[in-house]
């Protein structure tokens, strides 16, 4: 049952949306590599957060919405396990001047990581969450977070070097 809206509840939620939308959108984009899909995930996460607004502890709405966003992305990935990097353009190795800007480059590199590593890297380093917070958000152990972060960063380092040198191998 959905609680009836009140002016205070709506004002609090509106303020939350204004403060959290940029961060949630960035997180969704880094997880998916697709602006439209990211916008859809953010919208769905915000709707679910609104529906649970009375149950969300004061000050934890951002964590609740972020966890909802990550879970929605996991559900989407399970339904359609195609690699997100399949839909992304590859930088042209011949013409380094025509390559995409650094932000797009990061998204492409992230898209090549396995989903678990990508989630950990995005939450840990782009959202500045602690290892414990990432573990709680994803429902995994702190050790699994450390392991996925280590493997993900190592993979990014090896993939980043060829891009910087003028092309992908």
C-alpha positions as CSV (number, residue, x, y, z in Angstrom):
1,X,0.0,0.0,0.0
2,X,1.4,3.4,-1.0
3,X,1.2,6.1,1.7
4,X,-0.6,9.2,0.8
5,X,1.7,12.1,0.0
6,X,2.1,14.9,2.5
7,X,3.6,18.3,1.9
8,X,6.5,17.5,4.3
9,X,7.1,14.1,2.8
10,X,7.1,15.5,-0.7
11,X,9.3,18.4,0.2
12,X,11.9,16.0,1.8
13,X,11.8,13.7,-1.2
14,X,12.1,16.6,-3.7
15,X,15.2,17.9,-1.8
16,X,16.6,14.4,-1.8
17,X,16.1,14.0,-5.6
18,X,17.8,17.3,-6.2
19,X,20.8,16.4,-4.2
20,X,21.2,12.8,-5.3
21,X,20.2,12.8,-9.0
22,X,23.7,13.7,-10.4
23,X,25.4,11.1,-8.3
24,X,22.9,8.4,-9.1
25,X,23.0,9.3,-12.8
26,X,26.8,9.1,-12.9
27,X,26.7,5.8,-11.1
28,X,24.1,4.4,-13.5
29,X,26.0,5.6,-16.5
30,X,29.3,4.1,-15.3
31,X,27.5,0.8,-14.6
32,X,25.7,0.6,-18.0
33,X,27.7,2.7,-20.4
34,X,24.4,3.9,-21.9
35,X,22.8,7.3,-21.2
36,X,19.3,6.3,-21.9
37,X,19.5,3.1,-19.9
38,X,21.1,5.0,-17.1
39,X,18.3,7.5,-17.0
40,X,15.7,4.7,-16.9
41,X,17.5,3.0,-14.0
42,X,17.7,6.3,-12.1
43,X,14.0,6.9,-12.6
44,X,13.1,3.4,-11.5
45,X,15.4,3.7,-8.4
46,X,13.9,7.0,-7.5
47,X,10.3,5.7,-7.9
48,X,11.1,2.8,-5.6
49,X,12.8,5.1,-3.1
50,X,9.7,7.3,-3.1
51,X,7.5,4.3,-2.5
52,X,9.7,3.2,0.5
53,X,10.3,6.8,1.7
54,X,8.5,6.3,5.1
55,X,10.7,3.2,5.8
56,X,14.0,4.8,4.7
57,X,16.0,5.9,7.7
58,X,16.7,9.6,7.9
59,X,20.1,10.3,6.2
60,X,20.3,7.0,4.4
61,X,18.1,7.7,1.4
62,X,21.2,8.0,-0.8
63,X,22.4,4.6,0.2
64,X,19.0,3.1,-0.3
65,X,18.5,4.6,-3.7
66,X,22.1,3.6,-4.8
67,X,21.5,0.0,-3.6
68,X,18.2,0.0,-5.5
69,X,19.9,1.3,-8.6
70,X,22.7,-1.4,-8.4
71,X,20.1,-4.1,-7.8
72,X,18.0,-2.9,-10.8
73,X,21.1,-3.1,-12.9
74,X,21.9,-6.6,-11.7
75,X,18.4,-7.7,-12.5
76,X,18.7,-6.1,-16.0
77,X,22.0,-7.8,-16.6
78,X,20.6,-11.2,-15.5
79,X,17.7,-10.8,-17.9
80,X,19.9,-9.8,-20.8
81,X,23.5,-11.0,-20.1
82,X,25.0,-9.5,-23.3
83,X,28.2,-7.7,-22.7
84,X,27.7,-4.0,-22.3
85,X,30.9,-3.4,-24.3
86,X,29.2,-5.0,-27.4
87,X,27.1,-1.9,-27.9
88,X,29.9,0.6,-27.3
89,X,32.0,2.0,-30.1
90,X,35.7,1.2,-30.0
91,X,38.2,4.1,-30.3
92,X,39.8,4.3,-33.7
93,X,43.4,3.0,-33.2
94,X,44.6,4.6,-36.5
95,X,43.6,8.2,-35.7
96,X,44.4,9.1,-32.1
97,X,43.2,12.7,-32.7
98,X,39.6,11.4,-33.3
99,X,39.4,9.4,-30.1
100,X,36.7,10.2,-27.6
101,X,37.3,12.3,-24.6
102,X,38.6,10.9,-21.3
103,X,35.1,10.4,-19.8
104,X,33.9,8.2,-22.6
105,X,37.2,6.3,-22.5
106,X,36.7,5.5,-18.9
107,X,33.2,4.3,-19.6
108,X,34.4,2.0,-22.4
109,X,37.2,0.6,-20.2
110,X,34.7,0.0,-17.4
111,X,32.3,-1.7,-19.8
112,X,35.0,-4.3,-20.6
113,X,35.2,-5.4,-16.9
114,X,33.1,-8.3,-15.6
115,X,29.9,-6.9,-14.0
116,X,31.0,-7.6,-10.4
117,X,34.4,-5.8,-10.8
118,X,32.7,-2.9,-12.6
119,X,30.1,-2.5,-9.8
120,X,32.9,-2.5,-7.1
121,X,35.1,-0.1,-9.0
122,X,32.2,2.4,-9.6
123,X,30.9,2.3,-6.0
124,X,34.3,2.3,-4.4
125,X,36.2,4.8,-6.5
126,X,33.6,6.9,-8.3
127,X,31.2,7.1,-5.4
128,X,33.9,7.1,-2.7
129,X,32.3,4.4,-0.6
130,X,34.3,2.4,1.9
131,X,34.9,-1.2,1.3
132,X,32.4,-2.1,4.0
133,X,29.8,0.2,2.4
134,X,30.3,-1.4,-1.0
135,X,30.1,-4.9,0.5
136,X,26.8,-4.0,2.2
137,X,25.4,-2.4,-0.9
138,X,26.2,-5.4,-3.1
139,X,25.5,-8.0,-0.4
140,X,29.0,-9.5,-0.6
141,X,31.9,-9.8,1.9
142,X,34.6,-7.1,2.4
143,X,37.1,-9.6,1.1
144,X,35.1,-10.1,-2.1
145,X,35.1,-6.3,-2.5
146,X,38.9,-6.1,-2.0
147,X,39.5,-9.0,-4.5
148,X,37.2,-7.6,-7.2
149,X,38.7,-4.1,-6.8
150,X,42.2,-5.5,-7.1
151,X,41.4,-7.5,-10.2
152,X,39.4,-4.7,-11.7
153,X,42.1,-2.1,-11.2
154,X,44.8,-4.4,-12.6
155,X,42.7,-5.1,-15.7
156,X,42.0,-1.4,-16.1
157,X,45.8,-0.6,-15.9
158,X,46.6,-3.2,-18.6
159,X,43.9,-1.9,-20.9
160,X,44.6,1.8,-20.2
161,X,48.2,1.5,-21.3
162,X,47.5,0.5,-25.0
163,X,44.8,3.2,-25.3
164,X,47.3,5.8,-24.1
165,X,49.9,4.5,-26.5
166,X,47.7,5.2,-29.5
167,X,45.4,2.2,-30.0
168,X,43.9,-1.0,-28.6
169,X,45.6,-4.3,-29.3
